[in-house]
Amino acid sequence: MKIAWVFILNLFIFINTSQGQDSLNDKSLTVKYLIKRGYFFRDSAGYASIPSNQKKWPDKLYYNTVYTSKFLGSPTVPFNFTKIEYVDGEFLVSPTLSLGYGYTWFTGDFIFNEYDKIIVNPGVFFGAVGNVGLQSNFSFSRLGNFFLGGFIGIGSFSLFAGYDFVSLSPTIGLGGRLDLYTIKQDYLNPIGSVKELRKHKSFAFPITYE
C-alpha cells in the first residue's frame, strides 16, 4: 500500500511538472529568456512575493526600448595565433594556435524586438580565460601553451595577458573571441539591476506573458 501511495505521489509531481513545462514551451523566446533571468511578470504567481528592493528588472518591460545594467556577461571562446613571451629578460614572439573558454563582462545596452531577438550594443569587453594551444607545426606531442589570464578588448578583438604554464613565463597576445551570446541569446546575462536607458515611448508595446 505504501508503495502505491509513493507511486501516485511521484506520478502527480511528474504530471504537474510536465504541465508547467508545456505551458512554458508555449511562450515566446523573449518570455522564456526573461523568466530564466529572474523576471516576474505581473500576472505570474511569484510576482507579489518579491520585495521591491530585490527586483532586478523594472516592473514592466517594453519592446524596442533601450535597457542597460551595470554590466552584461556571456561565456566566451577565445582564440589567437601568436603569443609574446617574456623569457630570460627577452621578449620572444612565436606562432601558436590556441583555443579556450572563459567569461566576458562588457558595457553596453540591449533591446527586445517583436521578433524574439535581443539586439545588443556592446562597448568595452574584459574577462578571464584559459587557453590551450598547439605548436606551429600542429604537433600533438607537446602543447604549445597552457595559458590562464585575462583580456580587454573592443568588438571581437582582444589583448590577452597572463601566465603560460608550458613555457613558465608571462605572456601577452592579440586574438579574437566568439562570445556565445552572439549565437544563442540565452547566454546573455544582465549583471546588476536593469533599467531603461531612455524612457520608453508612449506607443511602445509592453512585453506580456504570452
Buried (B, 14 or more C-beta within 10 A) or exposed (E): EEEEEEEEEEEEEEEEEEEEEEEEEEBBBBBBBBBEBEBBBEEEEEEEEBEEEEBBBBEEBBBBBBBBBEBBBBBBBBBBBBBBBBEEEEEEEBEBBBBBEBBBBBBBBBBBEEEEEBEBEBEEBBBBBBBBBBBEEEEEEEBBBBBBBBBEBEEEEBEBBBEBEBBEBBBBBBBBBBBBBBEEBBBBBBEEEBEBEEEBEEEEEEBEBE
